[in-house]
Every structure is written in structure tokens, then in C-alpha cells.
Amino acid sequence: MKPINASKLTVTSKFGKRTITYQGKKETSYHKGIDLVPNPRNNNAEILAVADGTVTSVCTTGKQYGQACYVRIKHNNGYQTLYYHLKSGSICVKKNDKVKKGQKIGIIGATGKATGIHLHFQIDKGSSATAIDPYDYIFKGKAFETSTSNGGFFPSKGWFGLGDRHENVGKIASFMRKTFPAYTKKEALGNYYGKYIQASIKEFQKRTGLETDGNVGSKTLAKLKQYGFKD
């Protein structure tokens, strides 16, 4: 799903370390998202939500080299998406709104620290410190799983790991706590795959001869079923 309503997008700045010239000075920083422009260029292109979610914060007015206009959306998979540099006055959602995949949230702009019109698009877990590269999600069809239940055990990526939220994560946590209490040092609450589940799964993998990556993939799931796990 593209975050800009355009047939083609051009990446003007990639995720990772970069050096830019801003107001005549060179600056080196770590870019926490990717910068996108529509191709052909359209200064009134619509910005779209890439998945269902809830708006957690917005800034609706701003100006170039000043305050940036943005929308941040929280999704059920534990990730959030950030849409930055939007046109002042163009944002058509507000905090706590429920949005759908493909819904218009504003217009591309150049508010904030921007030398020209573009969208800074970011995927993280609530802060820039947890940002991941969005490239594959936009250009290579990588699934951005947002459902708490997809009708099968696994989300579309094929495994569960740190940060995932899913009803079957809760089943894994409950099973590990009851079946292997010595592996599980602290109780894991809810349907969130946190560090305590990861630690218990790593110990299980170690003792059963699996790769100890702490994720529940197909091999680990099969091994858990040998010990009585039912999804």
C-alpha cells in the first residue's frame, strides 16, 4: 500500500545515515524513514493511511522551516505509521479517529524542516528510536499485518516475535507458563509478544535442538505441538 495517491513514487532520501544540505549547511543524521514524492510530481497529491488504525496524534497547522504538520496512526500489530511534512490546513482526521486502509488523511506538503514538497513516511513502535525501514512495505509488497486474528495461526509474515500482538501469542504465553514454568521467569500478560515470552521460547528451542532465535516459526510451532500445544 502506497502512502501517496500516485501511480509511481520516487524515493528522494532513503532510510539510514545521510548527509543533507539544509539552509546552506551540511548536516549528517540517521534518517528514520524514507522521503517520497509522486512521479509525475503532483503538489496536491493525497496522503493515504497504509493500514487500518487509530490516529494517536496530529498537527494541523505549520509552515516551511517551522512547525511540521503530521499524522501518527497506531495499528493493531504493535507498529505505528508517521506521515510528516503535510500541507498546512489539509489534514482531515483528528486524534482518536478510526481510519481505514487507503483513507485520505491530508495533502503532501513542505511544512517543517523541508527544502521541498515531499512525504516523510516512517514505521516504528511509537518512537523514532524503534523505526524500521519502510521500503519493502511500499515497493516490494511486504505485508503490513494489522489484524488481531487472520483466520489462521500465523500472521502473514509467517512467525511471531517481539512486539507482535495476536490472540495466539496469548495462547503461546499461557502454554509456556503452564507446561514449562522453569523456562518462564515472569508471567507474560495479554496477547503481546514481549521479552518474557521470547526468553522462554529461546530456552525451549535450546533444549529441543532448534535454532535459538526466540521466534515462534513453523519449526518451533511443530515442536510445541509435540509437547501438547494446540492452536
C-alpha positions as CSV (number, residue, x, y, z in Angstrom):
1,M,0.0,0.0,0.0
2,K,1.4,3.3,-1.1
3,P,1.1,6.3,1.4
4,I,0.7,8.7,-1.5
5,N,-2.2,8.5,-4.1
6,A,0.0,8.2,-7.1
7,S,0.8,5.6,-9.8
8,K,4.5,5.8,-9.1
9,L,6.6,7.1,-6.3
10,T,10.2,8.3,-6.2
11,V,12.5,7.9,-3.1
12,T,14.4,11.1,-2.6
13,S,16.0,10.1,0.7
14,K,16.5,6.5,2.0
15,F,16.3,5.1,5.5
16,G,19.6,5.3,7.4
17,K,22.6,7.5,7.7
18,R,22.5,10.5,5.3
19,T,24.1,13.9,4.7
20,I,21.9,16.8,3.5
21,T,22.3,20.5,2.9
22,Y,19.8,22.5,4.9
23,Q,19.7,26.3,4.8
24,G,23.2,26.3,3.4
25,K,24.7,23.9,5.9
26,K,25.6,20.2,5.6
27,E,24.1,18.0,8.2
28,T,24.7,14.3,8.9
29,S,22.0,12.3,10.7
30,Y,20.2,9.0,10.8
31,H,17.1,9.2,8.7
32,K,14.3,7.3,10.5
33,G,12.0,6.9,7.5
34,I,12.0,7.4,3.7
35,D,11.2,10.6,1.8
36,L,8.8,10.2,-1.1
37,V,7.4,12.3,-4.0
38,P,4.8,11.3,-6.6
39,N,6.0,10.6,-10.1
40,P,5.0,12.6,-12.1
41,R,5.2,15.3,-9.5
42,N,1.9,16.5,-8.0
43,N,2.0,19.2,-5.4
44,N,-1.6,18.3,-4.3
45,A,-1.2,14.6,-4.1
46,E,-3.3,12.9,-1.4
47,I,-1.6,11.2,1.6
48,L,-3.3,7.9,2.4
49,A,-3.3,5.6,5.5
50,V,-1.4,2.4,4.6
51,A,-3.5,0.2,7.0
52,D,-6.4,0.3,9.4
53,G,-5.7,2.0,12.7
54,T,-6.4,4.8,15.2
55,V,-5.0,8.3,15.0
56,T,-2.8,9.0,18.1
57,S,-1.6,12.5,17.3
58,V,-1.9,15.2,14.7
59,C,-0.5,18.7,14.0
60,T,-2.8,20.5,11.5
61,T,-1.0,23.9,11.0
62,G,2.6,24.7,10.2
63,K,5.0,26.3,7.8
64,Q,8.2,25.5,5.9
65,Y,11.3,25.8,8.1
66,G,8.9,25.9,11.1
67,Q,6.4,23.6,12.7
68,A,5.7,20.5,10.6
69,C,2.2,19.1,10.0
70,Y,1.8,15.4,10.6
71,V,-0.4,12.4,11.4
72,R,0.6,9.4,13.5
73,I,-1.5,6.2,13.4
74,K,-1.4,3.2,15.7
75,H,-2.1,-0.2,14.3
76,N,-3.1,-3.5,15.9
77,N,0.2,-5.2,15.1
78,G,2.1,-3.0,17.5
79,Y,3.5,-0.7,14.9
80,Q,2.7,2.9,14.2
81,T,3.0,4.9,11.0
82,L,4.0,8.6,10.8
83,Y,3.2,10.9,7.8
84,Y,5.3,14.1,8.1
85,H,5.6,17.5,6.3
86,L,1.9,17.6,5.2
87,K,0.3,20.7,3.8
88,S,-0.9,23.1,6.5
89,G,-4.7,23.0,6.8
90,S,-5.0,19.9,4.7
91,I,-5.3,17.2,7.4
92,C,-8.8,15.7,7.5
93,V,-8.5,13.4,10.5
94,K,-8.2,14.1,14.2
95,K,-6.9,12.4,17.3
96,N,-8.7,9.1,18.2
97,D,-10.3,8.8,14.8
98,K,-10.5,5.3,13.4
99,V,-9.1,5.2,9.9
100,K,-9.2,2.6,7.1
101,K,-6.5,1.4,4.8
102,G,-6.4,3.8,1.8
103,Q,-8.3,6.6,3.6
104,K,-7.2,10.1,2.8
105,I,-5.6,11.8,5.8
106,G,-4.2,15.0,4.2
107,I,-2.2,16.5,1.3
108,I,1.5,16.3,0.6
109,G,3.4,19.4,1.7
110,A,6.7,21.0,2.8
111,T,6.0,22.1,6.4
112,G,8.7,21.7,9.0
113,K,12.4,21.0,8.2
114,A,11.9,20.5,4.5
115,T,13.6,22.0,1.4
116,G,10.7,21.0,-0.9
117,I,7.4,19.2,-1.1
118,H,7.6,15.5,-0.1
119,L,6.3,13.0,2.4
120,H,8.5,11.6,5.2
121,F,7.0,8.2,5.8
122,Q,8.0,6.2,8.9
123,I,7.2,2.9,10.6
124,D,8.0,2.5,14.3
125,K,6.7,1.2,17.6
126,G,5.8,4.6,19.0
127,S,9.1,6.5,18.8
128,S,11.8,7.2,16.2
129,A,14.2,5.1,18.2
130,T,12.3,2.0,17.1
131,A,11.9,2.9,13.5
132,I,12.4,0.3,10.7
133,D,13.0,0.6,7.0
134,P,9.6,1.0,5.3
135,Y,11.0,0.4,1.7
136,D,9.8,-3.2,1.3
137,Y,6.3,-2.5,2.6
138,I,5.8,0.2,-0.1
139,F,7.7,-1.1,-3.1
140,K,8.0,-4.9,-2.7
141,G,4.6,-5.9,-1.4
142,K,5.7,-6.9,2.1
143,A,2.5,-7.4,4.1
144,F,1.8,-5.0,6.9
145,E,-0.2,-7.3,9.1
146,T,-2.7,-5.4,11.3
147,S,-5.3,-7.9,12.2
148,T,-5.5,-9.4,15.7
149,S,-6.7,-12.6,14.1
150,N,-6.3,-13.6,10.4
151,G,-8.2,-16.9,10.4
152,G,-5.0,-19.0,10.9
153,F,-2.3,-19.4,13.4
154,F,0.4,-17.2,11.8
155,P,0.3,-13.6,10.7
156,S,1.3,-13.1,7.0
157,K,5.0,-12.9,7.8
158,G,4.9,-16.5,8.9
159,W,6.1,-16.2,12.5
160,F,5.7,-14.5,15.8
161,G,8.4,-12.4,17.5
162,L,9.0,-9.4,19.8
163,G,6.3,-6.7,19.5
164,D,3.6,-8.8,17.9
165,R,0.1,-8.7,19.1
166,H,-2.2,-11.6,18.4
167,E,-4.7,-13.9,20.2
168,N,-2.4,-16.8,19.6
169,V,0.5,-15.0,21.2
170,G,-1.6,-15.2,24.4
171,K,-2.0,-19.0,23.8
172,I,1.7,-19.4,23.5
173,A,2.4,-17.5,26.7
174,S,-0.2,-19.5,28.6
175,F,1.1,-22.8,27.3
176,M,4.7,-22.0,28.2
177,R,3.7,-20.8,31.7
178,K,1.8,-24.0,32.4
179,T,3.9,-26.6,30.7
180,F,7.4,-25.2,31.2
181,P,7.3,-23.0,34.3
182,A,11.0,-23.3,34.8
183,Y,11.6,-21.6,31.4
184,T,9.2,-18.7,32.2
185,K,10.7,-16.4,34.8
186,K,7.9,-13.9,34.8
187,E,4.3,-14.0,33.7
188,A,3.5,-12.6,30.3
189,L,0.3,-10.6,30.2
190,G,-2.2,-10.4,27.4
191,N,-1.6,-11.1,23.7
192,Y,1.7,-9.2,23.4
193,Y,4.9,-11.0,22.5
194,G,7.3,-9.5,25.0
195,K,10.8,-10.3,26.4
196,Y,9.5,-12.9,28.9
197,I,7.9,-15.0,26.1
198,Q,11.0,-14.6,24.0
199,A,13.2,-15.8,26.8
200,S,11.0,-18.9,27.5
201,I,10.9,-19.7,23.7
202,K,14.7,-19.4,23.4
203,E,15.1,-21.8,26.3
204,F,12.6,-24.2,24.8
205,Q,14.5,-24.0,21.4
206,K,17.8,-24.6,23.1
207,R,16.6,-27.7,25.0
208,T,14.9,-29.2,21.9
209,G,17.7,-28.6,19.4
210,L,16.2,-25.8,17.4
211,E,17.7,-22.5,16.3
212,T,17.5,-20.2,19.4
213,D,16.2,-17.1,17.8
214,G,13.3,-16.6,20.2
215,N,10.7,-16.5,17.4
216,V,7.8,-19.0,17.0
217,G,8.2,-20.0,13.4
218,S,6.9,-23.2,11.7
219,K,9.6,-25.5,13.2
220,T,9.1,-24.2,16.7
221,L,5.4,-24.4,16.4
222,A,5.7,-28.1,15.2
223,K,7.9,-28.8,18.2
224,L,5.5,-27.1,20.6
225,K,2.7,-29.3,19.3
226,Q,4.7,-32.4,20.0
227,Y,4.6,-31.3,23.7
228,G,0.8,-30.8,23.6
229,F,0.3,-27.2,22.3
230,K,-2.9,-26.7,20.4
231,D,-3.6,-23.6,18.3
